[in-house]
């Protein structure tokens, strides 16, 4: 057995990230860019807004003309949005403006419609606005030449809008790594098939992993169930390595007589980088590589599969994509109930239910009663993973704990 047997979490993560490749780039249309990772900086092609514009419907005035209150001004015309102004705000005059209207010469404030009275072409003002009030200055959002999006940013709907605002229809992004998914085990039955024996279970891990790969930014490819056979395991892995950049297996990596994944990797020329980590859940995880292809042999218990993926595969994919943020977000939370475990010899990722107190501005964590590796239902809802360090057996109610958010934006 290699010398890095049962390695610590930190060492395993370091090895994973050191081996992450750099994916090439490709150009995609903006409508296909959601969730992709930018492969280059993006600069503004012009100021935004390109001119001084009105921030709301109202009346453009010159503050110097507003000496006494109430003041009456003559409305000399209007400037719709999208029209180059030919009017000027002179003494004792006002111009009717709309949201997005270009500010005409002589105007230094916009009075909202609801704060003035218009009658027979005259405007009555009862409050003097501040200079620049309700005016968006030229380039207040960004200036021509500014870097508005950086390489490595993940494109969300907001970034899509920003890219559209600079007339960017084709975007350079990182190519998604193709990730093959294989589930092992004679007991596994495909989704939709009938269960004929009490020993059979539906292949849920494949679909969990499929979703996790997509969330991380990869392109999942489901390759089916592999029975507990050394020959079949070797064939399925060989097929996966030919088709994919990354291969994920679920099950078949522990110490059982029918766990063949770890037995066939040498025959396939896969270099074992580490096997087994000092964590709970997810101890029997194998990481290997063959040239530019990578294998993560994940444990078969559903929760162990998820935790192993989030801790190692998720950041591996994100780093390969060149993302600036490669980990799931972590927060500090206050325990609503004490948490105690039997042994403290491993780093543990314990499930909890998370809530956010708006008044106090902090998270609260309630440890889940059921922490078994096979209880997938405990991951639904606003769930987090409490990070319990080695040597800590008990965390008291009211103490602070680090929590990995499984869902962003919990509140």
C-alpha positions as CSV (number, residue, x, y, z in Angstrom):
1,X,0.0,0.0,0.0
2,X,1.4,3.4,-0.9
3,X,2.9,5.7,1.8
4,X,0.2,8.3,1.5
5,X,-2.5,5.8,2.8
6,X,-5.1,7.5,5.0
7,X,-3.8,11.0,4.3
8,X,-5.2,14.1,5.9
9,X,-7.9,16.2,4.2
10,X,-5.6,19.2,3.6
11,X,-3.0,17.0,1.9
12,X,-5.6,15.3,-0.3
13,X,-7.1,18.6,-1.4
14,X,-3.6,20.0,-2.1
15,X,-2.8,17.0,-4.4
16,X,-6.2,17.3,-6.1
17,X,-5.7,21.0,-6.9
18,X,-2.1,20.6,-7.9
19,X,-3.2,18.1,-10.6
20,X,-6.1,20.1,-11.9
21,X,-5.6,20.8,-15.7
22,X,-6.3,24.1,-17.4
23,X,-9.2,23.7,-19.8
24,X,-9.0,25.4,-23.3
25,X,-11.3,28.2,-24.3
26,X,-14.2,28.5,-26.8
27,X,-16.5,31.2,-28.0
28,X,-20.2,30.9,-27.2
29,X,-23.3,33.1,-27.8
30,X,-24.4,35.2,-24.8
31,X,-27.6,33.2,-24.6
32,X,-25.5,30.1,-24.0
33,X,-23.2,31.7,-21.5
34,X,-25.1,31.3,-18.2
35,X,-23.0,29.4,-15.6
36,X,-19.9,29.5,-17.8
37,X,-16.5,30.8,-16.7
38,X,-15.0,33.8,-18.5
39,X,-11.7,32.9,-20.1
40,X,-10.6,36.5,-20.6
41,X,-11.1,40.0,-19.1
42,X,-13.9,42.0,-20.6
43,X,-13.5,45.8,-21.1
44,X,-16.2,48.4,-21.6
45,X,-16.5,49.6,-25.2
46,X,-18.1,52.9,-24.1
47,X,-19.2,54.9,-21.1
48,X,-22.3,53.8,-19.3
49,X,-24.5,55.7,-19.4
50,X,-23.1,57.3,-22.6
51,X,-24.5,60.7,-21.6
52,X,-26.0,62.4,-18.6
53,X,-29.5,61.0,-18.3
54,X,-32.6,61.5,-16.2
55,X,-33.1,58.8,-13.5
56,X,-36.8,59.2,-13.5
57,X,-39.8,60.9,-15.1
58,X,-39.9,64.6,-14.2
59,X,-38.8,68.1,-15.1
60,X,-35.3,69.3,-15.9
61,X,-34.6,72.7,-14.2
62,X,-31.7,75.0,-13.4
63,X,-31.3,75.4,-9.7
64,X,-30.0,79.0,-10.0
65,X,-33.5,80.0,-11.3
66,X,-35.2,78.7,-8.2
67,X,-34.7,81.6,-5.7
68,X,-38.1,81.8,-4.1
69,X,-40.8,79.2,-3.3
70,X,-43.2,78.5,-4.7
71,X,-41.7,79.1,-8.1
72,X,-43.5,79.0,-11.5
73,X,-41.6,77.9,-14.6
74,X,-42.6,77.7,-18.2
75,X,-42.5,74.3,-19.7
76,X,-40.8,74.8,-23.1
77,X,-41.0,71.2,-24.4
78,X,-40.2,67.6,-23.7
79,X,-37.3,65.2,-24.5
80,X,-38.3,61.6,-24.9
81,X,-35.8,58.9,-24.1
82,X,-33.6,58.1,-27.1
83,X,-33.9,61.6,-28.6
84,X,-30.9,63.9,-28.9
85,X,-32.0,67.2,-27.1
86,X,-32.4,70.4,-29.1
87,X,-33.9,72.3,-26.2
88,X,-32.0,74.3,-23.5
89,X,-33.1,75.1,-20.0
90,X,-33.1,78.9,-19.8
91,X,-34.1,81.3,-17.0
92,X,-37.6,80.6,-15.7
93,X,-38.1,77.6,-17.9
94,X,-38.3,73.8,-17.5
95,X,-38.2,70.8,-19.8
96,X,-40.3,67.7,-19.4
97,X,-38.1,64.6,-19.2
98,X,-38.6,60.9,-18.9
99,X,-36.5,58.0,-17.5
100,X,-33.4,57.7,-19.7
101,X,-33.9,61.1,-21.4
102,X,-30.6,62.9,-22.2
103,X,-30.1,65.9,-19.9
104,X,-30.3,69.1,-22.0
105,X,-27.8,72.0,-21.6
106,X,-28.5,74.3,-18.7
107,X,-30.2,71.6,-16.6
108,X,-28.6,70.5,-13.3
109,X,-31.4,68.7,-11.5
110,X,-34.6,66.7,-12.3
111,X,-37.7,67.2,-10.2
112,X,-39.9,64.1,-10.0
113,X,-43.4,64.4,-11.5
114,X,-44.9,63.7,-8.1
115,X,-43.0,66.7,-6.5
116,X,-44.3,69.4,-8.9
117,X,-47.6,70.5,-10.4
118,X,-48.1,71.1,-14.1
119,X,-51.0,73.3,-15.3
120,X,-51.5,74.9,-18.7
121,X,-47.9,74.7,-19.6
122,X,-46.7,76.0,-16.3
123,X,-44.8,74.1,-13.6
124,X,-45.2,75.0,-9.9
125,X,-42.3,74.0,-7.6
126,X,-42.5,73.9,-3.9
127,X,-39.1,72.4,-3.0
128,X,-35.7,73.2,-4.4
129,X,-33.8,70.0,-5.4
130,X,-30.1,69.4,-4.8
131,X,-27.6,70.0,-7.7
132,X,-27.4,66.7,-9.7
133,X,-30.5,65.2,-8.0
134,X,-32.1,62.4,-10.1
135,X,-29.4,62.7,-12.8
136,X,-27.3,59.8,-13.8
137,X,-23.8,61.1,-14.7
138,X,-22.0,60.0,-17.8
139,X,-20.0,56.9,-17.1
140,X,-21.2,56.6,-13.5
141,X,-21.5,52.8,-14.0
142,X,-18.3,52.3,-15.9
143,X,-16.0,54.1,-18.3
144,X,-14.8,53.1,-21.7
145,X,-11.8,50.8,-21.3
146,X,-12.6,49.8,-17.8
147,X,-12.3,46.1,-16.9
148,X,-15.9,45.4,-16.0
149,X,-15.7,41.6,-15.8
150,X,-12.6,39.6,-14.9
151,X,-11.2,36.4,-16.2
152,X,-12.5,33.5,-14.0
153,X,-15.8,35.1,-13.1
154,X,-18.8,32.8,-13.4
155,X,-21.5,34.3,-15.6
156,X,-24.8,34.8,-13.8
157,X,-27.9,36.7,-15.1
158,X,-26.3,40.0,-13.9
159,X,-23.2,39.4,-15.9
160,X,-25.3,38.5,-19.0
161,X,-27.0,41.9,-18.7
162,X,-23.6,43.7,-18.3
163,X,-22.2,41.9,-21.4
164,X,-25.3,42.8,-23.4
165,X,-25.0,46.4,-22.3
166,X,-21.6,46.6,-24.1
167,X,-23.0,44.9,-27.2
168,X,-21.0,41.7,-26.5
169,X,-22.9,38.8,-28.2
170,X,-20.0,36.3,-28.4
171,X,-18.2,35.4,-25.2
172,X,-14.9,33.6,-24.6
173,X,-15.4,31.0,-21.9
174,X,-13.6,27.9,-20.7
175,X,-14.5,24.6,-22.3
176,X,-16.5,22.4,-19.9
177,X,-14.7,19.2,-19.0
178,X,-16.6,16.1,-19.9
179,X,-17.2,14.1,-16.8
180,X,-18.1,10.4,-17.1
181,X,-20.3,8.9,-14.4
182,X,-20.3,5.2,-13.6
183,X,-22.2,3.4,-10.8
184,X,-21.0,0.0,-9.7
185,X,-22.8,-2.9,-8.0
186,X,-24.9,-5.9,-8.7
187,X,-27.6,-4.6,-6.5
188,X,-28.1,-1.4,-8.6
189,X,-31.2,-1.1,-10.7
190,X,-31.7,1.6,-13.3
191,X,-34.3,4.3,-12.9
192,X,-37.7,3.1,-14.3
193,X,-36.9,-0.6,-13.9
194,X,-38.9,-2.9,-11.7
195,X,-37.6,-4.0,-8.3
196,X,-37.8,-7.8,-8.1
197,X,-35.7,-8.4,-5.0
198,X,-35.5,-6.7,-1.6
199,X,-31.7,-6.4,-2.1
200,X,-32.1,-4.2,-5.2
201,X,-31.8,-0.4,-5.0
202,X,-32.5,2.3,-7.5
203,X,-29.5,4.1,-9.0
204,X,-29.9,7.4,-7.3
205,X,-26.1,8.2,-7.1
206,X,-25.8,8.6,-10.8
207,X,-28.5,11.4,-10.8
208,X,-27.1,13.1,-7.8
209,X,-23.7,13.2,-9.4
210,X,-25.1,14.3,-12.7
211,X,-26.6,17.3,-11.0
212,X,-23.5,18.0,-9.0
213,X,-21.3,17.9,-12.1
214,X,-23.6,20.4,-13.9
215,X,-23.6,22.7,-10.8
216,X,-19.8,22.6,-10.8
217,X,-19.6,23.6,-14.4
218,X,-18.8,20.3,-16.1
219,X,-20.5,18.4,-18.9
220,X,-21.9,15.1,-17.4
221,X,-22.0,11.9,-19.4
222,X,-23.9,9.1,-17.7
223,X,-22.2,5.7,-18.7
224,X,-24.5,3.4,-16.9
225,X,-24.2,0.7,-14.2
226,X,-21.2,-1.6,-14.0
227,X,-21.8,-5.0,-12.4
228,X,-19.4,-6.3,-9.7
229,X,-17.0,-8.0,-12.2
230,X,-13.3,-7.2,-12.6
231,X,-13.5,-7.7,-16.3
232,X,-16.6,-5.5,-16.7
233,X,-15.1,-2.8,-14.4
234,X,-12.0,-2.7,-16.5
235,X,-14.0,-2.4,-19.7
236,X,-16.2,0.3,-18.4
237,X,-13.3,2.4,-17.0
238,X,-11.4,2.0,-20.3
239,X,-14.5,3.2,-22.2
240,X,-14.9,6.2,-19.8
241,X,-11.2,7.2,-20.1
242,X,-11.5,7.3,-23.9
243,X,-14.6,9.5,-23.8
244,X,-14.1,11.8,-20.9
245,X,-11.7,14.2,-19.2
246,X,-12.7,13.1,-15.7
247,X,-14.2,9.8,-14.7
248,X,-16.3,9.4,-11.5
249,X,-17.2,6.0,-10.2
250,X,-19.6,5.4,-7.3
251,X,-18.9,2.3,-5.2
252,X,-16.5,-0.5,-5.7
253,X,-13.6,1.3,-4.0
254,X,-13.7,0.0,-0.5
255,X,-12.2,-3.2,1.0
256,X,-14.9,-5.8,-0.1
257,X,-14.4,-8.9,-2.2
258,X,-16.4,-7.3,-5.0
259,X,-14.8,-3.9,-5.0
260,X,-12.8,-4.0,-8.2
261,X,-12.2,-0.4,-9.1
262,X,-9.0,0.0,-7.1
263,X,-7.8,-3.4,-8.4
264,X,-8.0,-2.6,-12.2
265,X,-6.5,0.9,-12.2
266,X,-2.9,-0.3,-12.5
267,X,-3.8,-2.6,-15.4
268,X,-5.3,0.5,-17.1
269,X,-2.2,2.6,-16.6
270,X,-3.8,4.9,-14.1
271,X,-1.4,6.3,-11.5
272,X,-2.8,6.2,-8.0
273,X,-2.2,9.6,-6.4
274,X,-3.9,8.8,-3.1
275,X,-6.4,6.3,-1.6
276,X,-8.3,6.9,1.6
277,X,-8.6,10.1,3.5
278,X,-8.9,10.8,7.2
279,X,-12.4,12.3,6.9
280,X,-16.0,11.3,7.8
281,X,-18.0,10.6,5.7
282,X,-16.0,9.7,2.5
283,X,-12.9,7.9,3.8
284,X,-12.6,5.4,0.9
285,X,-11.8,7.9,-1.9
286,X,-9.3,7.2,-4.6
287,X,-7.8,9.8,-6.9
288,X,-5.7,8.9,-9.9
289,X,-4.6,10.1,-13.4
290,X,-3.6,8.7,-16.7
291,X,-1.9,11.4,-18.9
292,X,-4.5,14.2,-19.1
293,X,-7.4,12.0,-17.8
294,X,-8.4,11.9,-14.2
295,X,-10.3,9.4,-12.0
296,X,-12.2,10.0,-8.8
297,X,-13.4,6.7,-7.4
298,X,-16.0,7.8,-4.8
299,X,-17.5,5.8,-2.0
300,X,-20.9,4.2,-2.7
301,X,-23.0,5.5,0.2
302,X,-25.1,8.4,-1.1
303,X,-24.0,11.0,1.5
304,X,-20.4,9.9,1.3
305,X,-20.6,10.4,-2.5
306,X,-22.0,13.9,-2.2
307,X,-19.5,15.0,0.5
308,X,-16.6,13.6,-1.4
309,X,-17.7,15.3,-4.5
310,X,-18.1,18.7,-2.8
311,X,-14.8,18.5,-1.0
312,X,-12.7,17.4,-3.9
313,X,-14.3,17.0,-7.3
314,X,-16.2,20.4,-7.2
315,X,-13.0,22.5,-6.6
316,X,-11.1,20.3,-9.1
317,X,-13.6,21.1,-11.9
318,X,-13.8,24.8,-10.9
319,X,-10.0,25.1,-10.9
320,X,-9.8,23.4,-14.2
321,X,-12.2,26.0,-15.6
322,X,-10.1,28.8,-14.2
323,X,-12.8,30.0,-11.9
324,X,-11.8,32.7,-9.3
325,X,-14.0,31.0,-6.7
326,X,-13.5,27.3,-6.6
327,X,-15.1,26.3,-3.3
328,X,-18.6,26.2,-1.9
329,X,-19.2,29.2,0.3
330,X,-18.5,28.8,4.0
331,X,-20.1,30.8,6.8
332,X,-19.9,31.0,10.6
333,X,-23.1,29.8,12.3
334,X,-24.3,29.6,15.9
335,X,-25.3,26.2,17.1
336,X,-28.9,25.9,18.3
337,X,-28.2,22.6,19.9
338,X,-25.0,20.8,21.2
339,X,-23.3,18.4,18.8
340,X,-21.4,15.3,20.1
341,X,-19.7,12.5,18.3
342,X,-18.2,9.2,19.4
343,X,-14.7,9.6,18.0
344,X,-12.7,12.7,17.2
345,X,-9.9,11.1,15.1
346,X,-11.1,12.4,11.7
347,X,-12.2,15.7,10.2
348,X,-16.0,15.4,10.0
349,X,-18.6,17.0,7.8
350,X,-21.8,16.7,9.8
351,X,-25.2,17.7,8.4
352,X,-27.2,20.5,9.9
353,X,-30.3,22.6,9.0
354,X,-29.5,26.3,8.5
355,X,-31.5,29.4,9.1
356,X,-30.7,33.1,8.9
357,X,-31.8,35.6,11.4
358,X,-32.4,38.9,9.6
359,X,-32.5,41.0,12.7
360,X,-29.3,39.5,14.2
361,X,-27.6,39.2,10.8
362,X,-26.2,35.7,11.5
363,X,-26.7,32.1,10.6
364,X,-28.0,29.4,13.0
365,X,-27.2,25.7,12.7
366,X,-29.3,22.8,14.1
367,X,-27.4,19.5,13.9
368,X,-29.4,16.8,12.1
369,X,-30.4,13.9,14.3
370,X,-29.5,11.3,11.6
371,X,-25.9,11.4,10.4
372,X,-25.7,8.0,8.7
373,X,-23.9,7.9,5.3
374,X,-26.9,6.3,3.6
375,X,-29.5,9.0,4.7
376,X,-29.6,11.1,1.6
377,X,-32.9,12.8,2.6
378,X,-31.0,14.7,5.3
379,X,-29.4,16.7,2.5
380,X,-32.6,18.3,1.2
381,X,-33.7,21.8,2.1
382,X,-31.6,24.4,3.7
383,X,-28.8,22.0,4.6
384,X,-25.2,22.7,5.4
385,X,-22.1,20.7,6.4
386,X,-20.7,21.6,9.8
387,X,-16.9,21.3,9.7
388,X,-15.8,19.5,12.9
389,X,-12.0,19.5,13.3
390,X,-9.9,16.6,14.4
391,X,-9.7,16.4,18.2
392,X,-13.1,18.1,18.8
393,X,-15.6,15.6,20.2
394,X,-18.3,18.0,21.4
395,X,-19.5,21.5,20.3
396,X,-21.7,23.2,22.9
397,X,-25.0,25.0,22.2
398,X,-24.3,28.6,21.4
399,X,-20.8,28.0,20.1
400,X,-19.6,29.0,16.6
401,X,-19.1,26.4,13.9
402,X,-17.9,26.7,10.3
403,X,-20.6,25.5,7.8
404,X,-20.3,24.7,4.1
405,X,-23.5,26.0,2.3
406,X,-24.9,23.4,0.0
407,X,-27.3,26.0,-1.4
408,X,-26.3,29.6,-2.0
409,X,-28.6,32.4,-0.7
410,X,-30.1,30.6,2.3
411,X,-32.3,33.0,4.3
